[in-house]
Amino acid sequence: MKIKSVALSLALVTSLLGLAVGLLAADPKSAPVRPAGKQPTLKVDASPIGDSKTVVTSYADALESIRPAVISVYSSKIVRQQVPDFLRQFGAQGREQKQRGLGSGVLISTDGFIITNNHVIDEADEVKVLLNDEREFTAKVIGTDPKTDVAVIKIEAENLPAATLADSTKLRVGDVVFAIGNPLGVGQTVTMGIVSATGRRVGILDEVGGYEDFIQTDAAINQGNSGGALIDARGRLVGINSAIISTSSGNIGIGFAIPVNLASNIMHSLIDTGTVARGYLGVSTDAITADMAESFGLKADQKGVIITDLNPADGPAAKAGLKREDIIVAINDKVVTTRDDLRLIIAQTPPNTKIAVKFIRDGKTQSKDVTLGKLQDDNAPEGELIAGISVSPLTAELRRELRVDDRVDGVVVTEIAPGSPYRETFPQGAVIEQLNRVPLTDLATAKRALRDGRNIALVYYRGVYRYVMFTVR
């Protein structure tokens, strides 16, 4: 059995699109940006679908308003062919080649914010969007989150059709849903099915330590549907199509979509900061088995997760008074039955949020308020100080290369990720000499000086010193 993303493979796209793809080239390379504090205005209808007894003969009216909001997303990047070592020593260089990918996206605001999948635009040099009315735009990358496979891009236009968002927690197995996207580049296609399951975790995002809470559906999802819409019978957005499980390269009725509530939370964080800040409880846990339940005085069928360690000793859970062997059964009245439940709930809650932790201690149910900390990203690139900004000590070699005066000391900005919200604040080659008035010598001293909220840095760049303010969330 194979697990496949549903973005169209680069080689297949090239053969399918042919001359049509050529029409999408030649615009300037899009640069990721973050609109200053701007959030899209969303249309939300949180009521359940209901239990109408009326026989439905067509869903055309329900889908009419949402279809224009589902668009095609084309990405491209330049790759250089590898050259054997024996040729490279004679100066041979590999030829550059443009690779193209195809997916879908959903307009979620009238001023051009679009949700799609991270894997649709991952490492793209250029992202283009084609609307249903045949208008084409170059899109700007606002931010990406590989851990949930969510990405936000934006086009500069007004009065666009926008999807209405439903409350995905109200989905039930058996609810009618529709998948809309651009499979295999044939054009917008609508398929129908039901919700087969909710809360699915299938390991698709394990490589990046991801967070899975998929809606499973048998509505046909094929390559090119990635980033498209999963719609309920009222024409409301309930999910973002993301992946399939298949024994072949096509749909066999097992597709997965990111719940719109999760995608929306990630979207807001990406628009605000260009990154995703996740809560941190500070506990190690284990699942409660039937045998363990008896040992701790619980009923055999009682569910929860047991705290095996408090890490760090002065972390959020420890400060609130939680102890080893406490059994967590709910967070803010959301039932916790597995470690994945706890991890997902905490990760979806912003840092510094106060949560109610319900737990069992010595057979008695108790509750404590815990203020969450901020989860540090174990998968952050080596040398990363803040989202997308990597630094290294100012060595003699770097000093010569950058022509930095001997009187300047600090850490050098060596790499800037495409989606970094700080790319305009810290140019590559800039020397950060002080952070919050603390002199810097390496990454460790810089991280100790960094704080949540407002920060001030003394930066040397091209012979000029200046103070810059930036916010870390």
ABEGO torsion letter per residue (X at the ends): XBBBBABBBAAAAAAAAEAAAAAABGBBBBBBBBBBGBBBBBBBBABBAEABABBBABAAAAAAAAAAABBBBBBBBBBBBBBBAAAAAAGBBBBBBBBBBBBBBBBABAAGBBBBBAAAABGBABBBBBBAAGBBBBBBBAEBBAAAGBBBBBBBBBGBBBBBBBBAAABBBGBBBBBBBBBGGAEBBBBBBBBABBGBBAGAAAAAGBBBABBBBABBBBBGABGBBBBBAAGBBABBBABBBBABABBAGBBBBBBAAAAAAAAAAAAAAGBBBBBBAGBBBBBBBAAAAAAAGBBAABBEBBBABBOBAABAAAAAGBBBGBBBABBGGBBBABAAAAAAAAAABBBGBBBBBBBBBGGBBBBBBBBBBBBBBAABBBGBABBGBBBBBBBAAAAAAAGBBAABBEBBBABBBAABAAAAABBBGBBBABBGGBBBABAAAAAAABBBEBBBBBBBBGGBBBBBBBBBX
